Amino acid sequence: MILHILRSDGSPSLDDARWDAFVAAHPAGHVLQLCPWGALKARFGWQAVRLAVEKDGRLRAGAQVLFRRLPLGRTLAYVPKGPVLDFTDDATATQLWAALHGLARSRRAVLLKVEPELPDDPALAGRLRDWGFRPSLQTVQPRRTLWVDLMADKEAILANMKSKTRYNVRLAARKGVWVREGTRDDFDAFCALMQATGARDGFAVHSRAYYEAVHGLFVPADLARLFLAFYGDELLGGLMAFACGDKAWYFYGASSDRHRNRMPSYRLQWEAMQWAKARGCTAYDLWGIPDEDETALEAQFTERHDGLWGVYRFKRGFGGRVHRYLGAYDTVYAPLWYKLYAALVDRRQPSNHPTT
């Protein structure tokens, strides 16, 4: 992993702790911009490089860029949920973009894809276009999601849920479901449950090595927890939640076919929300629903079963606010290669492969 900092004196030093503290404190910060995420992806075919702009002793902006090798020495450059940048700060943005383009070109990137953790706002989209980006042919992370407000007390959070969901959260406890934190000793069981869930619900899952790497990189750093739900000694479900700054995210979940009437998935989400709230998070991102406006979501969720519609029926019950992100934007460095990339994206069928 290469670390860079853009300073007037040319000093290249930037340690992991300082970078992660910057990301956690920034309004546009995201867990996918943290050092452990770069370390994770470096184990599975990517290389992570970080660039930062410093002024008056403070980091002002930055980006963790993931590079993937392509044929003939080419690469793809991707900034997941970044850059970490105040889009209204033109001077800093100019410095950061120049450095990012220089880095991408030096590594023979076909394109630089950015996917900021910002709301879908025409003014922000206009800034990206002014900086030479175009709407991407391929959005990697979910474009629309639900945020649960954690600022209220626990009873108010429960009161904001749909009545059936609130009932199921409480029913799980009455039905004997209990939850504990998972450890590495639980990974065989958790990953078997993930495989079973993927086969049942029609989505791809990562390997055991991937989930174990996630746990090893994030949990010791107090950035994530694995929660497991049991009835007696029988594992019924698992969930991995993440936190960065004042935000938390639900990324991975699995459930057994047995004892579904005991509602373990509802209890798991509630435990994850309480963990996030206790550590100071004010919002819990349920991570991914169909990219439709709220009218369409509410009109179709009882009938649709494709894509993310099944998980939307579950997630909507937790009383979250629909939030749409700005999406992915590309700068193209190699037009002919980009045409090939566009043709491959156009031919690719919709996928339920995990994006995180």
Stockholm file with secondary structure:
# STOCKHOLM 1.0

chainA/1-356         MILHILRSDGSPSLDDARWDAFVAAHPAGHVLQLCPWGALKARFGWQAVRLAVEKDGRLRAGAQVLFRRLPLGRTLAYVPKGPVLDFTDDATATQLWAALHGLARSRRAVLLKVEPELPDDPALAGRLRDWGFRPSLQTVQPRRTLWVDLMADKEAILANMKSKTRYNVRLAARKGVWVREGTRDDFDAFCALMQATGARDGFAVHSRAYYEAVHGLFVPADLARLFLAFYGDELLGGLMAFACGDKAWYFYGASSDRHRNRMPSYRLQWEAMQWAKARGCTAYDLWGIPDEDETALEAQFTERHDGLWGVYRFKRGFGGRVHRYLGAYDTVYAPLWYKLYAALVDRRQPSNHPTT
#=GR chainA/1-356 SS CEECCBCTTCCCCCCHHHHHHHHHHSTTCCGGGSHHHHHHHHTTTEEEEEEEEEETTEEEEEEEEEEEECGGGCEEEEEETCCBCCTTCHHHHHHHHHHHHHHHHHTTEEEEEEECSCBCCHHHHHHHHHTTCEECSCCCSCSEEEEEECSSCHHHHHHTSCHHHHHHHHHHHHTTEEEEECCGGGHHHHHHHHHHHHHHHTCCCCCHHHHHHHHHHHTTTTSEEEEEEEETTEEEEEEEEEEETTEEEEEEEEECSTTGGGCHHHHHHHHHHHHHHHTTCSEEECCCCCSSCHHHHHHHTTTCCSTTHHHHHHHGGGCCEEEEBCCCEEEESCHHHHHHHHHHHHHCCCCCCCCC
#=GC SS_cons         CEECCBCTTCCCCCCHHHHHHHHHHSTTCCGGGSHHHHHHHHTTTEEEEEEEEEETTEEEEEEEEEEEECGGGCEEEEEETCCBCCTTCHHHHHHHHHHHHHHHHHTTEEEEEEECSCBCCHHHHHHHHHTTCEECSCCCSCSEEEEEECSSCHHHHHHTSCHHHHHHHHHHHHTTEEEEECCGGGHHHHHHHHHHHHHHHTCCCCCHHHHHHHHHHHTTTTSEEEEEEEETTEEEEEEEEEEETTEEEEEEEEECSTTGGGCHHHHHHHHHHHHHHHTTCSEEECCCCCSSCHHHHHHHTTTCCSTTHHHHHHHGGGCCEEEEBCCCEEEESCHHHHHHHHHHHHHCCCCCCCCC
//
